[in-house]
C-alpha cells in the first residue's frame, strides 16, 4: 500500500510540474509573439475562428481534400519585405486521410499532428503545385503520379505534385529550378504554390523564432517569380516565363505537352465560357474546382451557391464530382459550408439524359457543375463514377441467404428436439 501511495504521489507531482512547465513555455512563447508582432507591425489572433486560416486547408500539409479535424492557433499576419505574409500553427486531431507525404519516410497516421505553416503573397498566379525534396524511398521506388518538368537534375532531386504538369514546368524551369537546386534551405522547406500564395510548413509546433527564416526563404522564391513576366492564362491554366514567352517551356526549348487532366480542365473552362455561366475554374494540386464568380451580378439575390470539386483519374479516365453548398452574403461573399454531397453514377445519367436543360447557366441551376463535367467528359472519352449498385444487390443477397439459412437451421434444430 505504501509503495502504491508513493507511486501515486510521484505521478501527481509529475503532472503538476508538467502542467506548470507547459504554461510557462506558453507564456514565454506569447511574449516572443508580442515582441515579433510589435517589431514587424503585425497582428496576432490567438484562436482564429472566423476562417482566417482556412485557405491553408485541403492540401499539404493538411489532409488532402479534407477541411475537417484541423484547428488553428497563433495566427499572425502583416507585411514582410513588401508582401503580405502570415504564419499559423495547425493541429490535425484526426488523421484518417493522407497528409500529402512526399516520400521522406515519415508517417502521419498518428491521432494528432502539429504543423507550423508560413505563407507569402505571390505577385501573380503561377498555377497550383507542390515541390519537395525527394525522399530516399521515393527516389528509389518512384511514384506514378509525380510530374516531370523536363530538367533532369531537378526531376531527380525534387518531387512535383500537380494535375497541371506543363504549368509547373513553365513556372519551375529556369532561374527558380537552379535556385532550388543550389540553396540548402530548399531541403528544409517544402513549397506549395497556389494561385495567390506561396506556402511552406514544418511538422512541429510553431515558434516565433522560426517565422522570419522561413519567410526569408519564401520571399527569395517570390522574388524569382516577380522577376518573370506573366504570360497570361491559356487553355491549360496560368503560365509564366521570360518576357515575350508563351506557353510552358522546358529546358530544350520545346513546349511541355498538356496532360490528360489539363486537357479536361481546358475543355471544362471553354464550355463554361461558351455557356456564359457565372462560374470559373480554380485548379489545385489534386483536383480542380468549379466556383461561383461573385463579380457576376446574377448572384445578387441568391442565398446559396455550390462549389463543385472535380477529381480526375487520368489513368482510368474517370471523373469524381463532389460539392459543398455555401450561403451567400448581400455582397456576394460565400459563408461557411452548409452541406456537402457526392455525385454518383445516377446523377451523371440524369444530367446527361436532361440534355441542354441541365446546362442552364442560371445560378439557381444546382446541377450545372455535374452537367458540364458529364457532358465534356463524355465527349472527351472520360467516364463518371462507377455503377456499384450491383455490389449492393450481391451484398443484400448474401445477407438474405445467410439470414434465411440461419432461420432454417434453427427451425431444423427445434423440429429435431421436438421429435
JOBELFEN-V367287 format. One record per residue. N is the residue number from 1. RES is the residue in three letters. PSI is psi in whole degrees, 0 to 359 (none if undefined). NEAR is the number of other ideal C-beta (glycine too) atoms within 12 Angstrom. D_CENTER is the distance of its C-alpha to the mean C-alpha in Angstrom with 2 decimals. Layout:
{{N RES PSI NEAR D_CENTER} {N RES PSI NEAR D_CENTER}}
This chain:
{{1 UNK 317 7 55.33} {2 UNK 319 8 55.69} {3 UNK 321 9 53.11} {4 UNK 317 10 50.63} {5 UNK 323 11 51.20} {6 UNK 315 12 50.71} {7 UNK 318 13 47.38} {8 UNK 317 14 46.27} {9 UNK 320 14 47.38} {10 UNK 314 14 45.56} {11 UNK 323 14 42.23} {12 UNK 316 14 42.81} {13 UNK 319 14 43.53} {14 UNK 315 14 40.47} {15 UNK 319 14 38.19} {16 UNK 314 14 39.89} {17 UNK 318 14 39.68} {18 UNK 316 14 35.99} {19 UNK 316 14 35.24} {20 UNK 321 14 37.37} {21 UNK 318 14 35.77} {22 UNK 320 15 32.21} {23 UNK 319 14 33.49} {24 UNK 317 14 35.24} {25 UNK 321 16 32.21} {26 UNK 314 20 30.10} {27 UNK 324 14 32.86} {28 UNK 319 17 33.15} {29 UNK 319 28 29.43} {30 UNK 325 22 29.77} {31 UNK 320 16 32.81} {32 UNK 322 24 30.93} {33 UNK 318 31 28.24} {34 UNK 319 20 31.21} {35 UNK 317 19 32.65} {36 UNK 309 30 29.45} {37 UNK 325 29 28.65} {38 UNK 317 16 32.35} {39 UNK 322 16 32.69} {40 UNK 350 24 29.64} {41 UNK 34 14 30.17} {42 UNK 171 27 26.81} {43 UNK 147 23 25.99} {44 UNK 127 32 24.94} {45 UNK 109 24 23.45} {46 UNK 317 20 24.09} {47 UNK 82 16 22.26} {48 UNK 128 26 19.84} {49 UNK 2 14 20.00} {50 UNK 26 12 19.56} {51 UNK 16 19 15.84} {52 UNK 325 25 16.42} {53 UNK 10 35 13.39} {54 UNK 338 24 10.98} {55 UNK 344 28 9.22} {56 UNK 350 36 7.89} {57 UNK 167 34 6.19} {58 UNK 347 34 3.36} {59 UNK 178 39 2.51} {60 UNK 136 42 6.16} {61 UNK 3 42 8.53} {62 UNK 169 41 7.61} {63 UNK 126 30 7.57} {64 UNK 126 30 5.03} {65 UNK 358 27 5.29} {66 UNK 144 27 7.56} {67 UNK 19 28 8.95} {68 UNK 157 20 12.20} {69 UNK 18 20 14.23} {70 UNK 130 32 13.07} {71 UNK 151 26 15.79} {72 UNK 153 35 16.39} {73 UNK 164 29 19.72} {74 UNK 53 39 21.53} {75 UNK 115 36 19.47} {76 UNK 146 42 21.60} {77 UNK 159 33 21.42} {78 UNK 186 27 23.83} {79 UNK 145 19 25.04} {80 UNK 119 31 25.10} {81 UNK 39 21 26.94} {82 UNK 6 15 26.89} {83 UNK 153 27 23.16} {84 UNK 136 24 21.15} {85 UNK 163 38 19.56} {86 UNK 159 42 18.15} {87 UNK 146 47 17.83} {88 UNK 156 40 16.84} {89 UNK 127 40 17.01} {90 UNK 136 43 14.49} {91 UNK 124 29 15.84} {92 UNK 113 36 14.28} {93 UNK 347 19 17.25} {94 UNK 125 20 16.33} {95 UNK 57 28 14.61} {96 UNK 353 18 15.20} {97 UNK 157 25 11.91} {98 UNK 153 24 11.05} {99 UNK 14 35 9.48} {100 UNK 28 38 8.77} {101 UNK 135 30 12.50} {102 UNK 22 37 13.97} {103 UNK 24 26 17.49} {104 UNK 7 25 19.11} {105 UNK 354 16 20.81} {106 UNK 165 23 19.26} {107 UNK 138 15 18.17} {108 UNK 36 28 15.96} {109 UNK 17 16 17.77} {110 UNK 168 16 19.72} {111 UNK 343 13 19.91} {112 UNK 132 18 18.82} {113 UNK 144 34 16.94} {114 UNK 138 30 16.98} {115 UNK 137 39 15.11} {116 UNK 128 38 16.49} {117 UNK 136 47 14.07} {118 UNK 150 44 15.60} {119 UNK 148 40 14.90} {120 UNK 152 41 17.26} {121 UNK 139 29 17.53} {122 UNK 148 34 17.77} {123 UNK 331 25 21.01} {124 UNK 166 26 19.57} {125 UNK 139 31 16.60} {126 UNK 12 43 16.12} {127 UNK 183 49 13.23} {128 UNK 116 43 9.62} {129 UNK 162 48 9.74} {130 UNK 147 40 10.05} {131 UNK 129 44 13.64} {132 UNK 145 37 15.23} {133 UNK 130 29 18.85} {134 UNK 129 32 19.51} {135 UNK 166 24 20.81} {136 UNK 314 16 24.23} {137 UNK 319 17 23.33} {138 UNK 324 26 20.78} {139 UNK 326 21 23.39} {140 UNK 317 12 26.01} {141 UNK 340 13 24.45} {142 UNK 180 17 21.67} {143 UNK 139 20 18.84} {144 UNK 339 12 19.00} {145 UNK 11 27 15.53} {146 UNK 140 28 15.99} {147 UNK 143 41 16.63} {148 UNK 136 31 20.02} {149 UNK 356 40 20.94} {150 UNK 9 28 24.68} {151 UNK 104 31 25.58} {152 UNK 313 16 27.09} {153 UNK 319 18 27.02} {154 UNK 316 33 23.47} {155 UNK 332 28 22.27} {156 UNK 322 20 24.28} {157 UNK 345 25 23.00} {158 UNK 149 36 19.32} {159 UNK 128 38 16.38} {160 UNK 128 45 14.21} {161 UNK 125 39 11.12} {162 UNK 158 45 10.60} {163 UNK 4 39 11.88} {164 UNK 72 52 14.17} {165 UNK 327 41 16.34} {166 UNK 328 42 19.18} {167 UNK 317 46 17.26} {168 UNK 321 48 16.10} {169 UNK 320 43 19.76} {170 UNK 323 48 21.09} {171 UNK 323 49 19.21} {172 UNK 327 48 19.95} {173 UNK 144 43 23.45} {174 UNK 217 30 26.29} {175 UNK 324 24 26.51} {176 UNK 316 39 22.90} {177 UNK 316 33 23.11} {178 UNK 321 18 26.52} {179 UNK 312 26 25.44} {180 UNK 327 37 22.70} {181 UNK 331 26 25.27} {182 UNK 355 16 27.92} {183 UNK 122 22 26.32} {184 UNK 334 12 26.25} {185 UNK 339 24 23.52} {186 UNK 336 28 21.00} {187 UNK 337 20 21.49} {188 UNK 324 25 20.58} {189 UNK 106 35 17.63} {190 UNK 158 44 14.48} {191 UNK 137 50 12.94} {192 UNK 112 45 9.63} {193 UNK 130 45 10.80} {194 UNK 181 31 9.59} {195 UNK 341 33 12.33} {196 UNK 339 26 13.86} {197 UNK 160 33 13.15} {198 UNK 124 46 13.34} {199 UNK 144 48 11.83} {200 UNK 170 41 13.29} {201 UNK 167 38 13.84} {202 UNK 140 30 16.45} {203 UNK 83 31 16.82} {204 UNK 166 19 19.66} {205 UNK 148 24 20.92} {206 UNK 138 34 20.87} {207 UNK 134 25 24.26} {208 UNK 328 31 25.54} {209 UNK 345 17 27.24} {210 UNK 349 28 24.01} {211 UNK 309 40 22.49} {212 UNK 318 26 24.78} {213 UNK 320 22 24.69} {214 UNK 317 36 20.90} {215 UNK 330 39 21.19} {216 UNK 314 24 24.07} {217 UNK 314 34 22.10} {218 UNK 322 41 19.23} {219 UNK 326 31 22.00} {220 UNK 320 29 23.79} {221 UNK 316 42 20.87} {222 UNK 328 36 20.56} {223 UNK 321 22 24.33} {224 UNK 323 29 24.09} {225 UNK 316 36 21.66} {226 UNK 331 24 24.16} {227 UNK 343 20 27.01} {228 UNK 157 31 25.77} {229 UNK 124 20 26.61} {230 UNK 139 26 23.95} {231 UNK 17 27 25.17} {232 UNK 184 19 23.51} {233 UNK 112 27 21.21} {234 UNK 199 28 22.59} {235 UNK 331 26 22.06} {236 UNK 7 39 19.12} {237 UNK 188 44 17.42} {238 UNK 146 38 18.03} {239 UNK 158 38 20.05} {240 UNK 163 40 22.28} {241 UNK 192 35 25.19} {242 UNK 160 20 28.77} {243 UNK 128 11 30.90} {244 UNK 355 11 32.00} {245 UNK 157 23 29.42} {246 UNK 128 19 27.88} {247 UNK 172 28 25.32} {248 UNK 107 41 23.24} {249 UNK 141 29 25.88} {250 UNK 180 31 26.04} {251 UNK 336 23 28.70} {252 UNK 7 13 31.44} {253 UNK 353 15 31.23} {254 UNK 159 14 30.07} {255 UNK 136 25 27.12} {256 UNK 131 34 24.14} {257 UNK 145 19 24.09} {258 UNK 142 29 21.37} {259 UNK 170 29 19.45} {260 UNK 321 27 19.78} {261 UNK 320 41 16.26} {262 UNK 321 39 17.21} {263 UNK 321 29 20.47} {264 UNK 316 40 18.98} {265 UNK 316 48 16.89} {266 UNK 318 29 20.18} {267 UNK 318 32 22.18} {268 UNK 317 46 20.10} {269 UNK 317 33 20.11} {270 UNK 320 22 23.85} {271 UNK 321 31 24.59} {272 UNK 316 35 23.02} {273 UNK 318 20 25.09} {274 UNK 325 15 28.17} {275 UNK 341 25 27.92} {276 UNK 17 17 27.59} {277 UNK 147 36 25.07} {278 UNK 57 30 23.49} {279 UNK 165 38 19.90} {280 UNK 165 26 17.76} {281 UNK 134 43 14.96} {282 UNK 99 33 11.67} {283 UNK 148 43 9.93} {284 UNK 191 37 6.42} {285 UNK 328 42 6.44} {286 UNK 348 34 6.80} {287 UNK 182 35 8.18} {288 UNK 149 41 9.89} {289 UNK 144 38 10.86} {290 UNK 109 39 14.54} {291 UNK 152 32 15.07} {292 UNK 146 39 18.48} {293 UNK 100 24 20.24} {294 UNK 343 25 21.85} {295 UNK 342 15 24.44} {296 UNK 126 22 26.04} {297 UNK 345 12 29.09} {298 UNK 343 23 28.79} {299 UNK 347 29 26.29} {300 UNK 131 18 29.13} {301 UNK 350 15 30.52} {302 UNK 140 26 27.54} {303 UNK 358 18 26.37} {304 UNK 149 23 23.19} {305 UNK 154 39 20.51} {306 UNK 144 38 17.90} {307 UNK 121 39 14.39} {308 UNK 133 43 13.92} {309 UNK 121 36 10.87} {310 UNK 118 43 12.36} {311 UNK 108 31 11.49} {312 UNK 135 37 14.27} {313 UNK 97 24 15.97} {314 UNK 325 28 18.07} {315 UNK 317 12 20.40} {316 UNK 355 16 21.50} {317 UNK 49 18 20.95} {318 UNK 153 26 19.59} {319 UNK 132 42 17.27} {320 UNK 139 31 15.56} {321 UNK 128 40 15.13} {322 UNK 170 30 14.20} {323 UNK 155 31 14.67} {324 UNK 134 31 14.64} {325 UNK 138 24 17.89} {326 UNK 143 29 18.30} {327 UNK 150 20 21.65} {328 UNK 133 28 22.85} {329 UNK 171 18 24.97} {330 UNK 331 13 28.13} {331 UNK 6 11 26.51} {332 UNK 358 25 23.73} {333 UNK 143 16 21.05} {334 UNK 135 27 18.68} {335 UNK 189 22 19.11} {336 UNK 160 19 17.09} {337 UNK 130 25 16.09} {338 UNK 325 18 19.44} {339 UNK 163 16 18.79} {340 UNK 164 21 16.60} {341 UNK 169 21 17.79} {342 UNK 137 20 17.55} {343 UNK 119 35 19.57} {344 UNK 180 22 21.96} {345 UNK 328 24 24.52} {346 UNK 325 19 27.03} {347 UNK 320 30 24.90} {348 UNK 318 34 24.65} {349 UNK 317 21 28.41} {350 UNK 313 19 29.18} {351 UNK 332 34 27.57} {352 UNK 317 28 29.07} {353 UNK 331 17 32.47} {354 UNK 341 20 32.25} {355 UNK 220 15 32.27} {356 UNK 336 17 32.08} {357 UNK 331 17 32.16} {358 UNK 344 28 28.61} {359 UNK 19 29 27.57} {360 UNK 122 22 29.20} {361 UNK 5 27 27.35} {362 UNK 140 23 28.25} {363 UNK 339 28 25.56} {364 UNK 357 20 27.15} {365 UNK 102 28 26.35} {366 UNK 0 25 23.69} {367 UNK 359 33 23.73} {368 UNK 313 39 22.93} {369 UNK 313 45 19.32} {370 UNK 320 40 20.39} {371 UNK 314 41 23.67} {372 UNK 323 41 22.54} {373 UNK 318 48 20.16} {374 UNK 317 40 22.97} {375 UNK 311 33 25.60} {376 UNK 317 36 23.93} {377 UNK 317 35 22.74} {378 UNK 320 24 26.31} {379 UNK 331 18 27.86} {380 UNK 7 25 25.77} {381 UNK 19 17 26.28} {382 UNK 155 32 23.02} {383 UNK 156 24 23.35} {384 UNK 194 35 21.69} {385 UNK 152 28 21.03} {386 UNK 148 17 23.93} {387 UNK 97 17 26.90} {388 UNK 16 14 27.07} {389 UNK 325 15 29.83} {390 UNK 331 12 32.40} {391 UNK 321 12 30.77} {392 UNK 319 13 31.34} {393 UNK 317 13 34.91} {394 UNK 315 13 35.57} {395 UNK 317 14 34.22} {396 UNK 320 14 36.33} {397 UNK 317 14 39.31} {398 UNK 316 14 39.01} {399 UNK 317 14 38.87} {400 UNK 315 14 41.77} {401 UNK 320 14 43.89} {402 UNK 316 14 43.25} {403 UNK 314 14 44.25} {404 UNK 321 14 47.32} {405 UNK 319 14 48.27} {406 UNK 320 14 48.12} {407 UNK 316 14 50.25} {408 UNK 318 14 52.71} {409 UNK 321 14 52.98} {410 UNK 318 14 53.60} {411 UNK 320 14 56.25} {412 UNK 319 14 57.88} {413 UNK 314 13 58.09} {414 UNK 318 12 59.54} {415 UNK 317 11 62.00} {416 UNK 321 10 63.11} {417 UNK 325 9 63.63} {418 UNK 327 8 65.70} {419 UNK none 7 67.98}}
